[in-house]
Amino acid sequence: MIRKGRLRVDFYDRNQERLESRTLEAGDVILLASGGHGFEALEACEMIEVKQGPYLGDEDKILFPEDPA
C-alpha cells in the first residue's frame, strides 16, 4: 500500500522476463501473487509491505540480473 509519493513497480514472470511496469501513487494497493517484482521510487515514498510467512532476509530473495531498460 502506497501511503505517500510515487513508485514504479515492474512485474516479471517466473522466467524473470519483464511483463509490464505500473506507476503507483498514494492510496494504491497491489497484490503480488506469483513471479517477481521490483520497485523504483519516483519520488520520496512511504509504503507498507505485508508478507505472508517469516522474513528470512537475503535468504528470502532471488535477485534478477540488472535490467538495462
N, C-alpha and C positions, 0 to 999 in steps of 0.2 A: 504494500500500500504506500503510495507516494503522499507524504504529508506536505512537503514544500518543494519547490523547484521543478526542474525538468530533467528527465533521464531517458536515454535511448536504451532499449533492450533489443538484443539480437537473439533470434531463435534459431537453433540448429537441430538437425535430425540426428538419429543415432549413429550416422556415419560422419558426423562432425561437419556436414555441409550446411551452410547458412540458408535458411528458408526465407526469412524476412526480418526487417527491423521495424520497430514502432517507437514513437516518442510518447512518453507518459508524463503527465502533469499532476499537480496536486489534486487529490481525490480519486485518481485512477488506481485500479487494483488489477493484478494479473494472477493467474493460477498456472504454475509450471508443472505439467504432469509427466512429460517424457522428453527425451532428447536433452539438449544442452541449452545454456543461455549465457549471455554476457551483458554487463551493464557499462554504460559510459555516462557520467554526469555531464549534462549540457550546461548546467548552472548549479550553484550550491543547492544541495538536496538534503531532505530528511525523509527517510523511508523506514518502514517496518517490514522485516522479513520474518516469516514464520516457517519453521522447518519441522517436518514430522520426524520423530526419532531422535537419537542422540547426535550431538555435534561432535565430529571427530577431527576437527581442524583440517590440516592439509591431507590427511588420510581420506577425507570425505570428498575430495575433488579429483577430477581428471582435467588437467589443463590442456587446452587445444593449442596447436601452433599459432603463432601470430597471423592474423588475417590482414593481408595487405590492403584490403578495401577500406 
